[in-house]
């Protein structure tokens, strides 16, 4: 059963999600609703021509900082100093760059104009962060996501040159601010760096401890 949301700030029990993780439809992208969603292991994922769809996958793709794998070649890249890395200096530019990346199997982007505005407001209020990777003063990679206590809920990342997005993720983990990076959706790229699937129950337990 897929639940239809109204103006009330509430979500159904995430364990009631469909097999594909779809939990609810409708509602809005207000700051209050988005924060409630992330605190309960739920995130929006939809296309421009769809209503807002809310997901809570049965298996969560995550990266524990202690399990991060950095290849020898990547370590060499990091030591070379070819990248300069900043945080929260160009949040909107990172989101825009992520939305421009063509993903395999997707006709368009899931980062709609409404999503951009909603996450810009989350950032303005201190709930969303970005990491920017620069080369020769050009923005060549980065990532952005939402803070849920000690869990960083990664939304998207991009790379215009080899290893730029990896550099952003490694930098984020090395800040030692987060106990878990929620990668949401499986990719070989992140699996190669140590990300793995865990049951939603384990993810929710970590989230409850994180947000208190």
Order of alpha helices (4+ residues) and beta strands (2+ residues): beta-beta-alpha-beta-beta-beta-alpha-beta-alpha-alpha-beta-beta-beta-alpha-beta-alpha-beta-alpha
